[in-house]
Amino acid sequence: METSENLTVGSWDDPFLVEEAYEGIERRVLCFDDETMQVHYTVDEGAVFPEHSHEETRQTVYVVSGAVELFGDHETVLEAGDSFIVGPGVRHGVRGVADQSELLDTFTPRIESYARQ
Protein backbone atom coordinates (compact mmCIF):
# COMPACT_ATOMS: atom_id res chain seq x y z
CA MET A 1 0.00 0.00 0.00
CA GLU A 2 1.39 3.37 -1.03
CA THR A 3 0.33 6.51 0.84
CA SER A 4 1.01 10.19 0.28
CA GLU A 5 -0.93 13.31 1.18
CA ASN A 6 -4.59 12.78 0.16
CA LEU A 7 -3.85 9.68 -1.96
CA THR A 8 -3.65 6.02 -0.98
CA VAL A 9 -3.03 3.34 -3.61
CA GLY A 10 -3.68 -0.32 -2.89
CA SER A 11 -2.83 -3.37 -4.97
CA TRP A 12 -4.50 -6.75 -5.38
CA ASP A 13 -1.05 -8.34 -5.65
CA ASP A 14 0.32 -6.52 -2.60
CA PRO A 15 -2.60 -6.00 -0.19
CA PHE A 16 -2.13 -4.64 3.32
CA LEU A 17 -3.55 -7.82 4.86
CA VAL A 18 -4.93 -11.19 3.73
CA GLU A 19 -6.52 -13.44 6.34
CA GLU A 20 -9.22 -16.02 6.88
CA ALA A 21 -12.00 -13.97 8.48
CA TYR A 22 -14.10 -17.10 9.12
CA GLU A 23 -14.00 -20.60 7.70
CA GLY A 24 -14.50 -20.25 3.94
CA ILE A 25 -14.22 -16.44 3.98
CA GLU A 26 -11.05 -14.65 2.91
CA ARG A 27 -10.59 -10.99 3.88
CA ARG A 28 -8.21 -8.92 1.73
CA VAL A 29 -7.62 -5.36 3.00
CA LEU A 30 -6.78 -3.46 -0.18
CA CYS A 31 -6.24 0.08 1.09
CA PHE A 32 -7.26 2.56 3.76
CA ASP A 33 -6.59 6.01 5.11
CA ASP A 34 -7.67 7.73 8.32
CA GLU A 35 -11.34 7.81 7.25
CA THR A 36 -12.08 5.05 4.74
CA MET A 37 -11.16 1.40 4.14
CA GLN A 38 -11.66 -0.86 1.11
CA VAL A 39 -11.83 -4.62 1.67
CA HIS A 40 -12.41 -7.54 -0.73
CA TYR A 41 -14.07 -10.72 0.55
CA THR A 42 -14.18 -14.14 -1.10
CA VAL A 43 -17.07 -16.18 0.32
CA ASP A 44 -17.42 -19.92 -0.32
CA GLU A 45 -20.84 -21.55 -0.63
CA GLY A 46 -22.27 -22.17 2.85
CA ALA A 47 -19.66 -20.01 4.60
CA VAL A 48 -21.12 -17.62 7.18
CA PHE A 49 -19.97 -14.20 8.34
CA PRO A 50 -21.88 -14.11 11.65
CA GLU A 51 -24.45 -11.48 12.50
CA HIS A 52 -22.86 -8.34 13.95
CA SER A 53 -23.10 -4.55 13.87
CA HIS A 54 -20.70 -1.61 13.78
CA GLU A 55 -21.11 1.13 16.40
CA GLU A 56 -19.89 4.02 14.27
CA THR A 57 -19.10 2.60 10.84
CA ARG A 58 -21.18 2.77 7.67
CA GLN A 59 -20.53 -0.23 5.40
CA THR A 60 -21.19 -0.18 1.65
CA VAL A 61 -21.08 -3.57 -0.11
CA TYR A 62 -21.00 -4.37 -3.83
CA VAL A 63 -21.49 -8.00 -4.93
CA VAL A 64 -18.83 -8.48 -7.61
CA SER A 65 -19.73 -12.10 -8.42
CA GLY A 66 -21.84 -14.95 -7.08
CA ALA A 67 -24.62 -14.47 -4.53
CA VAL A 68 -24.95 -14.05 -0.78
CA GLU A 69 -27.84 -14.13 1.66
CA LEU A 70 -27.99 -11.04 3.86
CA PHE A 71 -29.52 -11.72 7.28
CA GLY A 72 -30.01 -9.91 10.57
CA ASP A 73 -32.24 -6.83 10.82
CA HIS A 74 -33.03 -7.25 7.09
CA GLU A 75 -33.07 -10.44 5.01
CA THR A 76 -32.60 -10.78 1.26
CA VAL A 77 -30.50 -12.56 -1.35
CA LEU A 78 -28.07 -10.35 -3.27
CA GLU A 79 -26.54 -11.34 -6.60
CA ALA A 80 -23.69 -10.03 -8.75
CA GLY A 81 -24.28 -6.36 -9.51
CA ASP A 82 -26.33 -5.73 -6.36
CA SER A 83 -25.19 -3.47 -3.55
CA PHE A 84 -26.33 -2.46 -0.08
CA ILE A 85 -25.42 0.05 2.62
CA VAL A 86 -25.48 -0.84 6.31
CA GLY A 87 -25.67 2.05 8.75
CA PRO A 88 -24.20 2.11 12.26
CA GLY A 89 -25.99 -0.19 14.70
CA VAL A 90 -27.74 -2.31 12.03
CA ARG A 91 -27.33 -6.04 12.71
CA HIS A 92 -26.20 -7.94 9.61
CA GLY A 93 -24.37 -11.04 8.44
CA VAL A 94 -23.90 -12.89 5.16
CA ARG A 95 -23.99 -16.49 3.98
CA GLY A 96 -22.52 -17.65 0.67
CA VAL A 97 -25.19 -19.16 -1.60
CA ALA A 98 -23.14 -19.52 -4.82
CA ASP A 99 -20.07 -21.74 -5.37
CA GLN A 100 -17.92 -18.71 -4.61
CA SER A 101 -18.87 -15.06 -4.21
CA GLU A 102 -16.81 -11.89 -4.21
CA LEU A 103 -17.74 -8.75 -2.28
CA LEU A 104 -16.11 -5.33 -2.33
CA ASP A 105 -16.75 -3.45 0.93
CA THR A 106 -16.06 0.15 1.83
CA PHE A 107 -16.06 1.13 5.51
CA THR A 108 -16.37 4.72 6.74
CA PRO A 109 -14.73 5.24 9.14
CA ARG A 110 -12.29 2.38 8.73
CA ILE A 111 -12.38 -0.75 10.93
CA GLU A 112 -9.41 -0.23 13.23
CA SER A 113 -8.82 -3.94 13.90
CA TYR A 114 -8.41 -4.55 10.14
CA ALA A 115 -5.75 -1.79 9.95
CA ARG A 116 -3.36 -3.63 12.27
CA GLN A 117 -1.00 -6.44 11.31
C-alpha positions as CSV (number, residue, x, y, z in Angstrom):
1,M,0.0,0.0,0.0
2,E,1.4,3.4,-1.0
3,T,0.3,6.5,0.8
4,S,1.0,10.2,0.3
5,E,-0.9,13.3,1.2
6,N,-4.6,12.8,0.2
7,L,-3.8,9.7,-2.0
8,T,-3.7,6.0,-1.0
9,V,-3.0,3.3,-3.6
10,G,-3.7,-0.3,-2.9
11,S,-2.8,-3.4,-5.0
12,W,-4.5,-6.8,-5.4
13,D,-1.1,-8.3,-5.7
14,D,0.3,-6.5,-2.6
15,P,-2.6,-6.0,-0.2
16,F,-2.1,-4.6,3.3
17,L,-3.6,-7.8,4.9
18,V,-4.9,-11.2,3.7
19,E,-6.5,-13.4,6.3
20,E,-9.2,-16.0,6.9
21,A,-12.0,-14.0,8.5
22,Y,-14.1,-17.1,9.1
23,E,-14.0,-20.6,7.7
24,G,-14.5,-20.3,3.9
25,I,-14.2,-16.4,4.0
26,E,-11.0,-14.6,2.9
27,R,-10.6,-11.0,3.9
28,R,-8.2,-8.9,1.7
29,V,-7.6,-5.4,3.0
30,L,-6.8,-3.5,-0.2
31,C,-6.2,0.1,1.1
32,F,-7.3,2.6,3.8
33,D,-6.6,6.0,5.1
34,D,-7.7,7.7,8.3
35,E,-11.3,7.8,7.3
36,T,-12.1,5.1,4.7
37,M,-11.2,1.4,4.1
38,Q,-11.7,-0.9,1.1
39,V,-11.8,-4.6,1.7
40,H,-12.4,-7.5,-0.7
41,Y,-14.1,-10.7,0.6
42,T,-14.2,-14.1,-1.1
43,V,-17.1,-16.2,0.3
44,D,-17.4,-19.9,-0.3
45,E,-20.8,-21.6,-0.6
46,G,-22.3,-22.2,2.9
47,A,-19.7,-20.0,4.6
48,V,-21.1,-17.6,7.2
49,F,-20.0,-14.2,8.3
50,P,-21.9,-14.1,11.7
51,E,-24.5,-11.5,12.5
52,H,-22.9,-8.3,13.9
53,S,-23.1,-4.5,13.9
54,H,-20.7,-1.6,13.8
55,E,-21.1,1.1,16.4
56,E,-19.9,4.0,14.3
57,T,-19.1,2.6,10.8
58,R,-21.2,2.8,7.7
59,Q,-20.5,-0.2,5.4
60,T,-21.2,-0.2,1.6
61,V,-21.1,-3.6,-0.1
62,Y,-21.0,-4.4,-3.8
63,V,-21.5,-8.0,-4.9
64,V,-18.8,-8.5,-7.6
65,S,-19.7,-12.1,-8.4
66,G,-21.8,-14.9,-7.1
67,A,-24.6,-14.5,-4.5
68,V,-25.0,-14.0,-0.8
69,E,-27.8,-14.1,1.7
70,L,-28.0,-11.0,3.9
71,F,-29.5,-11.7,7.3
72,G,-30.0,-9.9,10.6
73,D,-32.2,-6.8,10.8
74,H,-33.0,-7.2,7.1
75,E,-33.1,-10.4,5.0
76,T,-32.6,-10.8,1.3
77,V,-30.5,-12.6,-1.4
78,L,-28.1,-10.3,-3.3
79,E,-26.5,-11.3,-6.6
80,A,-23.7,-10.0,-8.8
81,G,-24.3,-6.4,-9.5
82,D,-26.3,-5.7,-6.4
83,S,-25.2,-3.5,-3.5
84,F,-26.3,-2.5,-0.1
85,I,-25.4,0.0,2.6
86,V,-25.5,-0.8,6.3
87,G,-25.7,2.0,8.7
88,P,-24.2,2.1,12.3
89,G,-26.0,-0.2,14.7
90,V,-27.7,-2.3,12.0
91,R,-27.3,-6.0,12.7
92,H,-26.2,-7.9,9.6
93,G,-24.4,-11.0,8.4
94,V,-23.9,-12.9,5.2
95,R,-24.0,-16.5,4.0
96,G,-22.5,-17.7,0.7
97,V,-25.2,-19.2,-1.6
98,A,-23.1,-19.5,-4.8
99,D,-20.1,-21.7,-5.4
100,Q,-17.9,-18.7,-4.6
101,S,-18.9,-15.1,-4.2
102,E,-16.8,-11.9,-4.2
103,L,-17.7,-8.8,-2.3
104,L,-16.1,-5.3,-2.3
105,D,-16.7,-3.4,0.9
106,T,-16.1,0.2,1.8
107,F,-16.1,1.1,5.5
108,T,-16.4,4.7,6.7
109,P,-14.7,5.2,9.1
110,R,-12.3,2.4,8.7
111,I,-12.4,-0.7,10.9
112,E,-9.4,-0.2,13.2
113,S,-8.8,-3.9,13.9
114,Y,-8.4,-4.5,10.1
115,A,-5.8,-1.8,9.9
116,R,-3.4,-3.6,12.3
117,Q,-1.0,-6.4,11.3
